[in-house]
Amino acid sequence: QLPLPAWVQELSRRLRASIIFPFGRFGMLVPRKLPLLYAIGAPILGRASTPGSPSTDEIEQVHSDVVSAVRDLYDFYKGFYGWDTRSLCME
C-alpha cells in the first residue's frame, strides 16, 4: 500500500469519497500473484432434536464445537503460515 499525497487525502475528505489508485503487476490493474494457503478440517455436524427449531442448548453445543475446531486447526497449521508466536483470540 502506497501512502497518498496530502492533497489527495484532502480532496478525498472534501468529496466524502475514497480515492484509490489501483495497481498490480507491472503497474497495471492485473492483480499480483500471492500464494494462497488453506486449512480444511473435519466436518462439524449439528445435532438438532427437531429439524428447523434447535434449542438454545443445542445451538450452544454446536457453537462450542465450532470454536474448538477452529482453535485446533489454528494451533495445528499456524506454523505453516509463519505465525508460530501468534495466539488466536476469539471473543
C-alpha positions as CSV (number, residue, x, y, z in Angstrom):
1,Q,0.0,0.0,0.0
2,L,1.4,3.3,-1.0
3,P,0.9,6.4,1.1
4,L,-1.2,9.0,-0.8
5,P,-0.1,12.6,-1.1
6,A,-1.7,15.1,1.3
7,W,-3.7,16.8,-1.5
8,V,-5.3,13.5,-2.4
9,Q,-6.3,12.9,1.2
10,E,-7.7,16.4,1.4
11,L,-9.7,16.0,-1.8
12,S,-11.0,12.7,-0.6
13,R,-12.2,14.3,2.6
14,R,-13.9,17.2,0.8
15,L,-15.6,14.8,-1.7
16,R,-16.5,12.5,1.1
17,A,-15.4,9.6,-1.1
18,S,-12.4,7.3,-1.1
19,I,-9.9,8.0,-3.8
20,I,-7.8,5.0,-4.6
21,F,-5.2,4.2,-7.2
22,P,-5.4,0.5,-8.0
23,F,-2.3,-1.1,-9.3
24,G,-0.9,-4.6,-9.5
25,R,1.6,-6.5,-11.5
26,F,3.8,-4.4,-13.8
27,G,1.9,-1.2,-12.6
28,M,-1.3,-2.3,-14.3
29,L,-4.7,-3.4,-13.0
30,V,-3.6,-7.1,-13.2
31,P,-3.6,-8.5,-9.6
32,R,-0.3,-9.6,-8.1
33,K,0.3,-13.3,-7.6
34,L,0.2,-14.3,-4.0
35,P,0.3,-17.8,-2.6
36,L,-2.9,-18.9,-1.0
37,L,-2.8,-21.4,1.8
38,Y,-5.9,-23.3,3.1
39,A,-6.6,-25.3,6.2
40,I,-9.6,-27.6,6.0
41,G,-10.8,-29.6,9.0
42,A,-13.2,-32.3,9.6
43,P,-16.9,-31.5,9.2
44,I,-18.9,-30.4,12.2
45,L,-22.4,-32.0,12.4
46,G,-25.3,-30.3,14.1
47,R,-27.4,-32.4,16.3
48,A,-30.9,-30.9,16.3
49,S,-33.6,-33.0,18.0
50,T,-36.3,-31.5,15.8
51,P,-35.4,-30.2,12.4
52,G,-35.9,-26.5,11.9
53,S,-36.1,-25.5,15.6
54,P,-33.0,-26.2,17.6
55,S,-33.0,-25.5,21.3
56,T,-30.7,-22.9,22.8
57,D,-28.6,-25.7,24.4
58,E,-28.1,-27.4,21.0
59,I,-27.0,-24.1,19.5
60,E,-24.5,-23.5,22.3
61,Q,-23.2,-27.1,21.9
62,V,-22.6,-26.6,18.1
63,H,-21.1,-23.2,18.7
64,S,-18.6,-24.6,21.2
65,D,-17.8,-27.4,18.8
66,V,-17.1,-24.9,16.0
67,V,-14.9,-22.7,18.3
68,S,-13.0,-25.7,19.5
69,A,-12.4,-27.0,15.9
70,V,-11.2,-23.6,14.7
71,R,-8.8,-23.3,17.7
72,D,-7.4,-26.8,16.9
73,L,-7.0,-26.0,13.2
74,Y,-5.3,-22.7,14.0
75,D,-2.9,-24.3,16.5
76,F,-2.0,-27.1,14.1
77,Y,-1.5,-25.1,11.0
78,K,-0.1,-21.7,12.3
79,G,3.5,-22.9,11.8
80,F,2.9,-23.3,8.0
81,Y,1.8,-19.6,7.8
82,G,4.7,-18.4,9.9
83,W,2.6,-17.5,12.8
84,D,4.3,-19.6,15.5
85,T,4.2,-16.9,18.1
86,R,0.7,-15.6,17.4
87,S,-2.2,-16.7,19.5
88,L,-5.8,-16.9,18.4
89,C,-8.2,-14.6,20.1
90,M,-11.9,-15.2,19.6
91,E,-14.4,-13.2,21.6
